[in-house]
Each structure stands twice: as structure tokens, then as C-alpha cells.
Amino acid sequence: MSTITTEELITKAIEARKLAYTPYSHFQVGAALEATDGTVYTGCNIENMGFAPTICAERTACAKAVSEGHREFTRIVVVGSAEGPITAYCSPCGMCREFLCEFCERDFQIILAVSPTEYKTYTLDELYPLTEKPVFDTDDPFKGAFGGK
């Protein structure tokens, strides 16, 4: 049950963006993820010189939520741009879309915002179509999605 407005959720994502650690790309992203009970988790991107260990804002927020016991979510706001004012919409990368797919339903809302009053709303299905969670054989978890016999 949502107790926070979309505008308030966007504001939380904008505040989270200010905490981004981006010494290499200088591209700062903030996210605010709402659990089904109304709890909000924020995240920012955290870069690493090795690049692969870099974590996106969306996955930061989701990891915080899951580590606190939440596994069901209704929506996420994503804001991002080069350092300074937010000037364009920023969409989750493929890895973040896959990560969200693990925990979210196809109608999960992804809100891309420039400001609390300027935003676009999509579903996970719209941004990550034709994706299904793998189906595993309950007797043999290596059988099924990975083609094991």
C-alpha cells in the first residue's frame, strides 16, 4: 500500500543521487524503490576503477531492500545525468532490468524522472519484454533453464 506520492518518491531519488560516488564517469544516478508495504529504499551508483565491481543505483536500492527482508516491490524511480542538474531521462541498464525481473512482477512501475513534476512511467514488461524467469526442475535444479540432462 503506497503512502508516498510519486513526486515525493522522485524527490527521494534526487536526494540519493547526491550521494553517488562517480570519480570516473561523473554520471550520477539515484533511485528510490518502494516495497509493497510502502517502505522506501534509496540507492546511488557507486563506481570502481575496475568497472565490473561498479554497482548501479537501482541494484543498490534493491540490495538494501532484500537485505532488510523485502522481496516484493511496486515501483522504482530512476534519475540520472552528468554532474549538475538533471537534464534528461535515465533508464535502467540491462543488468538492472534483469535484477529487477528477479523480484518484480511484469506490471512493476519504472518511473524515469527529470524533476518531481516531469516524469514518464513504464512497466518492467515495456522496458524488458519477452523475459521469463527460468523454470527449474524441483528434483534437479541443474535441469531446465541451463539445458542440463
C-alpha positions as CSV (number, residue, x, y, z in Angstrom):
1,M,0.0,0.0,0.0
2,S,1.6,3.3,-1.2
3,T,1.7,6.1,1.3
4,I,4.0,8.3,-0.6
5,T,3.2,10.3,-3.7
6,T,5.1,9.9,-7.0
7,E,6.5,13.4,-6.5
8,E,7.9,12.5,-3.0
9,L,9.4,9.3,-4.4
10,I,11.1,11.2,-7.1
11,T,12.5,13.7,-4.6
12,K,14.0,10.8,-2.6
13,A,15.7,9.5,-5.8
14,I,17.0,13.0,-6.5
15,E,18.4,13.2,-2.9
16,A,20.0,9.8,-3.3
17,R,21.7,10.9,-6.5
18,K,23.7,13.5,-4.5
19,L,25.4,10.6,-2.7
20,A,26.7,8.9,-5.9
21,Y,30.4,8.0,-6.0
22,T,31.4,8.7,-9.6
23,P,35.0,9.8,-9.9
24,Y,35.4,8.1,-13.3
25,S,32.3,8.8,-15.3
26,H,30.9,11.7,-13.4
27,F,27.5,10.3,-14.3
28,Q,25.3,10.3,-11.1
29,V,22.3,8.2,-10.7
30,G,19.8,8.0,-7.8
31,A,17.0,5.5,-7.3
32,A,14.0,5.2,-4.8
33,L,12.4,1.7,-4.6
34,E,9.1,1.2,-3.0
35,A,8.2,-2.1,-1.3
36,T,4.6,-3.3,-1.3
37,D,4.3,-2.3,2.4
38,G,5.2,1.3,1.5
39,T,8.8,1.2,2.8
40,V,11.2,3.1,0.5
41,Y,14.8,2.2,-0.1
42,T,17.2,4.6,-1.9
43,G,20.4,3.9,-3.7
44,C,23.0,5.6,-5.7
45,N,25.6,4.4,-8.2
46,I,29.0,3.5,-6.8
47,E,31.8,3.3,-9.2
48,N,35.0,1.3,-9.0
49,M,38.2,1.7,-11.1
50,G,37.8,-1.9,-12.1
51,F,34.4,-1.0,-13.7
52,A,32.9,-4.5,-13.2
53,P,32.5,-4.1,-9.5
54,T,30.6,-0.8,-10.1
55,I,27.0,-1.0,-8.8
56,C,24.1,0.9,-10.2
57,A,21.7,2.9,-8.1
58,E,18.8,0.6,-8.9
59,R,20.7,-2.5,-7.7
60,T,21.9,-0.6,-4.6
61,A,18.4,0.2,-3.6
62,C,17.2,-3.4,-4.3
63,A,20.1,-5.0,-2.5
64,K,19.4,-2.8,0.6
65,A,15.7,-3.8,0.5
66,V,16.3,-7.5,0.1
67,S,18.9,-7.5,2.8
68,E,16.3,-6.0,5.1
69,G,13.8,-8.7,4.3
70,H,11.7,-7.1,1.5
71,R,11.1,-9.2,-1.7
72,E,8.1,-7.5,-3.2
73,F,8.0,-4.1,-4.8
74,T,5.6,-1.8,-6.6
75,R,7.7,0.9,-8.3
76,I,11.1,2.5,-8.6
77,V,12.2,6.0,-9.6
78,V,15.4,6.4,-11.5
79,V,17.1,9.8,-12.0
80,G,20.5,10.4,-13.5
81,S,22.7,12.6,-15.7
82,A,26.2,14.0,-15.7
83,E,27.2,16.0,-12.6
84,G,25.0,19.0,-12.2
85,P,21.3,19.5,-12.9
86,I,19.3,16.5,-14.3
87,T,18.7,17.3,-17.9
88,A,17.4,14.1,-19.5
89,Y,15.7,10.8,-18.6
90,C,17.9,8.0,-17.4
91,S,16.7,4.4,-17.9
92,P,18.0,1.3,-16.1
93,C,20.7,-0.6,-17.8
94,G,20.2,-4.2,-18.9
95,M,21.8,-5.7,-15.8
96,C,19.4,-3.6,-13.6
97,R,16.4,-4.7,-15.6
98,E,17.4,-8.3,-15.2
99,F,18.0,-7.7,-11.4
100,L,14.5,-6.1,-11.1
101,C,13.0,-9.0,-13.0
102,E,14.2,-11.4,-10.3
103,F,12.0,-9.7,-7.7
104,C,9.3,-7.7,-9.5
105,E,6.1,-8.6,-11.5
106,R,5.7,-7.6,-15.1
107,D,3.5,-4.7,-14.2
108,F,6.1,-3.2,-11.8
109,Q,6.4,0.5,-12.5
110,I,9.6,2.1,-13.5
111,I,9.4,5.9,-13.3
112,L,12.1,7.9,-15.2
113,A,12.2,11.5,-13.9
114,V,13.9,14.8,-14.6
115,S,12.1,16.5,-11.7
116,P,9.3,15.8,-9.3
117,T,6.8,17.1,-11.9
118,E,8.4,15.9,-15.1
119,Y,8.5,12.1,-15.4
120,K,7.5,9.1,-17.6
121,T,6.1,5.8,-16.2
122,Y,6.8,2.4,-17.8
123,T,6.2,-1.2,-16.7
124,L,9.0,-3.7,-16.4
125,D,7.4,-5.5,-19.3
126,E,7.7,-2.5,-21.5
127,L,11.4,-1.9,-20.7
128,Y,12.3,-5.6,-20.6
129,P,10.0,-7.5,-22.9
130,L,10.0,-11.2,-23.6
131,T,11.8,-12.2,-20.5
132,E,10.7,-15.0,-18.2
133,K,12.2,-16.3,-15.0
134,P,13.9,-19.6,-15.6
135,V,11.9,-22.7,-14.7
136,F,13.9,-25.3,-12.8
137,D,13.1,-28.9,-12.2
138,T,12.5,-29.2,-8.5
139,D,14.2,-32.6,-8.3
140,D,17.2,-31.5,-10.3
141,P,18.0,-27.7,-10.1
142,F,20.6,-28.1,-12.9
143,K,18.0,-29.4,-15.3
144,G,15.8,-27.0,-17.2
145,A,16.9,-23.4,-17.8
146,F,20.6,-24.4,-18.4
147,G,19.8,-27.3,-20.7
148,G,21.2,-29.9,-18.3
149,K,20.1,-33.5,-18.6
